[in-house]
Amino acid sequence: MQDIEFAKNTLKKNNDNLVIVKNGRLLYETRMSGIRGLLNAVEKIGKELKGSAAADKIVGEAAAQLLVYSIVDTVFAVTLSQCGRDILEKNNINYSYESLVPHILNLGKTDLCPFEKIVAEASSPTEAYERLRKSALALQSKR
């Protein structure tokens, strides 16, 4: 079974939010919501993400930038934003999805997701990663 199919099946079977597979081996699996799971994967797995397959429930601009930063090979999204799709295409990352939406919204569906706003002006995936990491650390210190 291809890595992306393994990741996709695991995501759905285990009701995860993110699954990452490489060379037939499960690298990472989480039910963490939002961008936290993907940020955590980048921190924990690092360079081993290169060439992997990621299945994620929601991929917007923020997640797409992190996936490009991590040099993943293939992405499956249950929900993919148009901006996320454009980023994956621009960076030659293979992708598939179940639902394409204009934007990823906040939990109340009243505005853009705050993480989408954080990366909106980022000039590169590296800058997007640094902005998201800084924001996550700031949120963590407030708890």
N, C-alpha and C positions, 0 to 999 in steps of 0.2 A: 504494500500500500504506500502511496506517495505520502511524503511528510505533510502536505497541506490537507490531505484527506484524513490522515491520522489526527491532526490538530483539530480540524473541523468536527470530526466525530466525537472526540474527547470533550470539546467545548460543549456540544449539545448533550451528550450523555451525562456529563457530570454537572451540568448547569453552571459552568465556569464563566468568567468574564474574559479570560485570556488564557490561551494555551500556546506554547512555543515548542516546536519539534525540529530536530535536526538529525539527519541520517538515521531515521527510524527510532530515535530516542527522545523521550519526553524530557525537555530541558526545564520547562517552567509551566506551572499551572496555578491559577489563582481565581478566587471569587471576589477579590478586592474591586470595589467600584471605581468609576472614574479613571483618571489617568494614572492613579497611584500604582496599580499593578504593573503597568508597562514601565513606569519610572523605576520601580523596584527591580524588575527584570533587567533593565539596563545597568543598574548599580551592581546587582549580584552576578550576572552572567557576563556582562561586558563584551569583549571581542568574540566570544563564542557564539554570539547572536548572528554573526556574519554568515550568510548562506542558509539561515534557518527559515522555517515556515511559521507564520503567526496567524492564529485564528482569534479574533477579538469581537466582542458583541457590538461595540461602537467605535468606528474609526472616523474621526473628523480631522481637522487640520493639525491639531496638537499631536494626536496619535500617529498620523501619517508622518509628521516631521520626525518623531522619535523612531519610527520604523525605518525611515531613510537614514537617520543618524546611525542606527544599529546595523545597517547594511543587510537587512533581511532580504530573502530571495522572493518570497511569495506571501501574500496576505489574503485572508478571507475575513470579511466583515458581515455580521448579521445586518448592521446598518452602517452605511457609508455616506459621508457627505460629499457633495460635488467638489468642494475644495480639497478634501482628502483624496478623492479620486484623481484630481488634477495633479496633486503632488506626487502620488504614486506613479502616474503615467509619465510625468516629467522626469522622474528618476528611474524609469525602466524597471519598476517593480511589478511583477505579475500580481494580479488581484482578481478577486471575484466577490460578489456580495449578494445578499437577498433583497435588500431595500436601499434605494438611493434617495437621499433627502437633500434639500437645499442647504441646510445648516444643522449643526448640533446645538441644541438648546439647553438651558439650565434645567434643573429639576422641576421648577415651577412652570416651565415652558413660556416664560415671560420675556426672555432675552437670550442672547448667545450664551453658550457655556462659558464660564469664566476662564477655562483653560484655552479655549479658542481665542479669546481676547488677548491672553498673555502672549500667544505666539503670532498674532496677526501681523505685527510689524517686524518679526524676526527676519533677518536677511539670509539666514542659512539654517540647516538642521542643527548644527552645533550651537548656534545662538538660541534656537528654540529650546534645545535640551537644557542649556544653562538657565534660561528664563524659567522653565518649568521646575527645574531642580531647586532653584532659589525660592520660588513660590511655595513649593512643597515643604521645604525646610522651615520657611516662615510660618506656615500653617501648623506644622508639627510643634514648633516652639510655643504656639499660643494655646495648645491643649494641655 
